[in-house]
Amino acid sequence: MQQLGFEGMPKRLYACTPTRLGTWLDCPRRYRMTYLDRPPPAKGPPWAHNSVGASVHNALAGWWRLPRHRRTVTAAGDLLDQGWIGEGFADSLQSARYRHWARGLVEAYVAGLDPASEPIGVERTVATRTDLIAVSGRIDRLDDRRGPDGSGELVVVDYKTGRHMLTVDDARTSLPLALYALAAERVMRRSCRRVELHHLPTGRVLAWEHTAESLARQLRRAEDIAAECAAADERFRSEKERAEKERAEKDGGQEGEQDGARPLELPEVFPPRPGSWCGWCDYRACCPEGSAASESRRPWDALGAEAADLPVGGAQAAVAGSSSGGAQVDAAGSSSGGAQADAAPAERGVTARAAAPE
């Protein structure tokens, strides 16, 4: 019996996050393993640098959730200690040293914050949709910045803890930050054009002021990526249904327990993009091309040398090269404290590896 369709029905929107779109650009095979394979392949061990980043993010989010009178520098450090994630480190000694270093990082950052300057949102999920996509994401912090005249603007703040030295161009070309600004603007019904990367290890704030046109370009870019993902997803499902049907016919409709565990033989809809970065992939062990193209990385290899020689019992870890909580601001067209704006080179695509160190 043929099922009748409904003409004029709206096309199903492609639901996504900026992370999902970035994963597709990085490596279609990792995209498939992450979002489509069921059950998903086994991941490798947790990464120590991800544990550091998550611990710092959680501590900062928890600090803003405290009553205003309890938002002290010491409280921020205590939150870091209490919520420390010790996964991925070589041993408990290495974990303890980086915990002390991260505590100093958090305390130095909040020392430059005004506890009374209440954000609109902390770890807030925002979402928006177009005729093609429904995109959502979680913002580290959404600020309401007010000027002397009472005028204000929404500002998207994203914390960074990695060793990678950031520039204003990283804020300008960031697809996630642009999508967060668009979604926040539509949810809050207020203008949101400024996006900031707060790099805690150096104390730098990399800022960019978007325009309506630049945000629209980033949205079209997201729609183009999503269209590629949706087409690949549909082909994958079709090929999987065909393969399952062929296997059932081959088995005479009697699929035993052993046959049911046999993996389907599917054509490569999502080819790998192997390179040295594959050493940081969670699914490296499941990918022959990625294993051949990269060296095996230990879970703690992305950690810097900041805490390598710190005494475990130190009262506060040293923060190499940092300043107090973002006092130095780099921004195109604006600066704080005489900071020079970094030049913005040609726009780059989203190339950050999700599992790789920043």
Summary of the structure (lengths in Angstrom):
residues: 358
radius of gyration: 23.2
end to end distance: 54.5
largest distance: 77.4
contacts: 1058
relative contact order: 0.18
helix: 41%
strand: 16%
